[in-house]
Structures are given as structure tokens and as C-alpha cells.
Amino acid sequence: MLPDITVLGPYTYLATEIVWGLVAAGLLWYADAGRTAARTIAVLYPFAYVWDWYTLAVGVFAIPMRTGVELLGIPIEEHVFMIVVPAMVVGAHETLARLDDD
């Protein structure tokens, strides 16, 4: 049985992103890959934003457990998501590369 984190109400999605963002930050710190992640995020962010905006606008998905705060037409949580996901990918990739080198 999974824990019910919806007790956080409208902060549920944001809280999960913060937790996973901390994991990503830890991986980036360990691998000394912050600059690489920042460059990757900067390149991918515009594509992710347009994709996210469009899919929300046409009703592909909805986010019920969110703060309701929007920035540039999409929930603030989605902006955080578009930073955390590539940071996690780069962090995991660079951590694995570092472990292979050790």
C-alpha cells in the first residue's frame, strides 16, 4: 500500500517535485554536473514549455493536486517539473559515468 500524500492538498504535486528535485540536486552535486544540467535545461525548457502548454490547453491531462498558481499559462508545478526531470536525467547519467571511472 502506498502512503497517501494527498493530505498535503494543493501542495501535493509541488512537494513531490521538491523531494525529487533534492534527489536530482544530490546526484548533480556528486557528479559535479551542475553546469551540464543547466545547459541541458536551458535547451530543453522551451520545447517542454510549448509541449506542456499545448497538452494542458487541449485537455490531454489535468493536475488536480496543485497550488493553482500559474505562470505564463501553465501551473508553477509544471515549470518546476521541466527543470527537475532533465536535472535528474543528467545527474543520473553523470553519476553513472563517474562511478564507471572510479
C-alpha positions, 0 to 999 in steps of 0.5 A: 500500500502506498502512503497517501500524500494527498493530505498535503492538498494543493501542495501535493504535486509541488512537494513531490517535485521538491523531494525529487528535485533534492534527489536530482540536486544530490546526484548533480552535486556528486557528479559535479554536473551542475553546469551540464544540467543547466545547459541541458535545461536551458535547451530543453525548457522551451520545447517542454514549455510549448509541449506542456502548454499545448497538452494542458490547453487541449485537455490531454491531462489535468493536475488536480493536486496543485497550488493553482498558481500559474505562470505564463499559462501553465501551473508553477508545478509544471515549470518546476517539473521541466527543470527537475526531470532533465536535472535528474536525467543528467545527474543520473547519467553523470553519476553513472559515468563517474562511478564507471571511472572510479 
